[in-house]
Amino acid sequence: MPELTYKEQTDLNNVEKIREHLRELPKFCTEYFRSLEIRKSTNTRKNYAYDLGVFFYFLKSENPYFKDRDIRTIPIDTMDLITSMDIEEYLSFLESYRKDGKLYTNHEEGKARKLSSLKSFYDYYYKKGLLKTNPTRMVDVPKIKSKNIIRLDPDEIAMLLDKAESGEKLSGRQLSMHERTKVRDTAILTLLLGTGIRVSECVGLDMSDVDFNANAVRVIRKGGNEALVYFGDEVEHALKTYIDEERSQLKPREGSEHALFISLEGTRISTRSIERLVKKYSRLVTTVKKITPHKLRSTYGTALYRETGDIYLVADALGHKDVNTTKKHYAAIDEDKRRSAANAVKLREE
């Protein structure tokens, strides 16, 4: 049996998780999730299943009507009993609740996502004529406050890469591991900063996805689309150094033979591991900015926009389906340009 690609394995894991969630949801939910298969990724479907699980947990624990009922066996028409006020109560519940002894919290983004999942769920059954009401359409989406984009300045980028190479200021315990990971870590950071790819796209890279003839990596974007992302000389040097000096000497475990980036355990590096290494090195550079792999992506997008002024190029490079997403995130740069232009025109000679 041929080895599964990273995406294929991820999809299989997601499908298993969806089935696990479905076992705790009402039986009629199966039809809804079957309808999603042709238009939503496995990751999106997994998130929907999780979100619906939270909603039915809310009904079971907070709504007297559902308290003594087995959620898995309730009929579809029971959902017509839910009102818009129940949905608003659910959004309030999401702010802070306990389940299995663990505390869960949601900010406005989390509430908005869970409401979106619930709207999709209700829309399906309402359009099919299986429900007479759709209370989710009478509830306002939580207002998400705009946030400043956190990014690294050029000098901070240089410092970050220098720290990854040298290990300067790392603790004794961190230094003992650094010698074994510095080439790999530097390659990962350089790739993220030099291409703006997502951490999930970085994790999913195989050796065969790197093309030094074209100086490009093949990534699987959100939604499963394949794309070529081009890189410059610095990324080329970092990747070649890693592949020649380290990766070619490794013997990964079964199932990770083709992965580009390998963990110390011999398996494909995980998203969590990359998040940890970004956090480790960025703390040596700045304690004010909370840097994550996504912030490195923002750093790349900002640099590219400042150099080119082409928002459509930035959207394409970052894999944004809607250029308005890109405009929303990088509008602040235009504001900087407008502010600097205020003194560009001289009205009198000094």
PEWOSUL-V159848 format. One line per field, one symbol per residue. ss: DSSP state (H for helix, E for strand, - for the rest). phi: phi as a letter, one per 40 degrees, with the letter a starting at -180 (. if undefined). Layout:
ss->???
phi->???
This chain:
ss->-----HHHHHHHHHHHHHHHHH------HHHHHHHH-----HHHHHHHHHHHHHHHHHHHHH-HHHH---HHH--HHHHHH--HHHHHHHHHHH-EEEE--EEEE--HHHHHHHHHHHHHHHHHHHH-------HHHH---------------HHHHHHHHHHHHH-----HHHHHHHHHHHHHHHHHHHHHHHH---HHHHH--EHHHEE----EEEEE-HHH-EEEEE--HHHHHHHHHHHHH-HHH---------E--E-----E--HHHHHHHHHHHH----------HHHHHHHHHHHHHHHH--HHHHHHHH----HHHHHHHHHHHHHHHHHHHHH-------
phi->.ccccdcccccccccccccccccbbddccdccccccdcbbcccccccccccccccccccccbbdccdbbcdcbcccccccccbcccccccccdcdaabafgbcbbbccccccccccccccccdcccccgcbcbacccbbccdccccbcccaccdccccccccccccgdgccdcccccdccbcccccccccccccbgcccccccccbdcccbcccfabcbbcdggccacbcbccccdcccccccccbccccbccdgbdcccbbcccgbdccdcccdcccccccccbabccccbdccccccccccccccbgbccccdcccgccbccccdccbcccccccccccdbccccbcc
